[in-house]
Amino acid sequence: MLKGIIEYDEAYIEKAVDEKIKNQLKRGIGSYIQAIVAFAAESTPIEGKNTG
């Protein structure tokens, strides 16, 4: 369970695809070669009143 300050982001990651098939598939966002991955992480602030 995450608590406190949570950072969330998403990214497109390229899947492993045979080179013969890769050249025939659509390119860019919406491509069959890419998978969207979302992630969240708990973070701790490194700046404060005393540290600036």
Beta strands, then each sheet from edge to edge (+ up, - down):
strand 1: 5-14
strand 2: 34-43
sheet 1: 1+ 2-
end
